[in-house]
Amino acid sequence: MDIVYFFCESTVVRVPFIAYDPDKFRLLISRGGVWNPLLREFAFNFDGGKREHFTGMFKDTPCVWIDKESPSPVLISGFFRRPWPEQPSPEQPTSEQPLLEQPSPKQPQSKQPQIKKQQPKIPLIKPAPLDTSTVSPPDNPMYDYFPLQWQIKLENELRSRKYSPLTRNSYLYFNKALCNFLRKPPMEIRQEDITNFLAVIEKDKNYSASSLNLIISSIKFFYNKVMKKDSLDVQHRPRQDKRLPVVLSKDEIKKMLTAEKNLKHRLLLMLVYSSGLRVSEVVKLKHQDLDVERKSINIVSGKGRKDRYTIISETAIETLKKYYALYDIDKWLFPGADPATHLSIRTAQRICELAIQKAEIGKNASIHSLRHSFATHLLESGTDIRYIQELLGHTSIRTTERYTHVARRQTLKITSPLDTFNQEE
């Protein structure tokens, strides 16, 4: 029999998802649940409202509500069609009365005597308060082994150094994943535990070297800066993958823009390519960031919290004017479903994926390939690599130099020795 567990914290309700059917999975998503594939659980924002809002999703499934801060830490509903424990049925089942037997019809309220609430014959077990800073949590795969006090300390340390929200979320996510995977609180984790965790992640999730380095940075920051331990000083970082960027030809980009009929989507793709923007930068563009007179775009707080200017093409400006004529742009150039927020990064990525499909491009390209194509095409046209570095916002010239490996050899003025045979004759 399936049982749905709800673990209530101060601001979030977590729902572990192990072997439930797909209908429940889709239901939790439709009700606003955020799926965590690593921890295999859903998370809901919780403002202290009624728990029936959550358990009411499953009318025919038993539910268990666990809230350590509540006077009744464990509450159960749905077993043998019983309500919550604070509203027990006046008649308790006996050995002569089958548990699944339907209750007899109620008598009129005036004739029914008042019965005092009785404790269930099988009392609920209330766990004693647990100090997770000194005691190991119980061996429960659904328990959060990264206590709230450490989460708060980690976030405060990150905020004091002005880390971006994306970095803060990543650091918190991977430290929680480490503790929950090992089923150990932070103070019990050793160097070999971290090595084993990284090995399993690489094997099961096939994470890239850059992703593993991000995990190591997340864990190292927590132990060195928050817990004041040098747990990762001997942890070797994996060598970075030296992969060449996927670059689209000018004809392929033209096919993409022609195939995309939606003006808003076409303008988004056009700006990424014509200005060399990151996807996180294009979705956050504001009306005042685009200077049509100077043909430039002001990127505010780009990667590394750096501002920079980049170019905008005449073709993009003409499309932008048509866009302004159709849409009433207030703040964000590309507003999301909620006009108060900008378009999400995932939505922008999906727009590009669909445009690639419509154009029938066979390359394994993404929206970041448009940025790669911008840099490569500038290099092929003879633009100095230092200017390209500035337009892209690269800190190191070595990052920009990788485009020399994919630029056409004519631009680099390199001639194959095979082509010199006729010249020597």
Secondary structure by P-SEA (a helix, b strand, c coil): cbbbbbbbcccbbbbbbccccaaaaaaaaaacccccccccbbbbbbccccccccccccccbbbbbbbccccccccccccccccccccccccccccccccccccccccccccccccccccccbbbbbbccccccccccccccccccccaaaaaaaaaaaaaacccaaaaaaaaaaaaaaaaaaccccccccaaaaaaaaaaaaaaccccaaaaaaaaaaaaaaaacccccccccccccccccccccccccaaaaaaaaaacccaaaaaaaaaaaaccccaaaaaacccccccccccccccccccccccbbbbbcaaaaaaaaaaaacccccccccccccccccccaaaaaaaaaaaaaaaccccccccaaaaaaaaaaaaaacccaaaaaaaaccccccccccccccccccccccccccccccccc
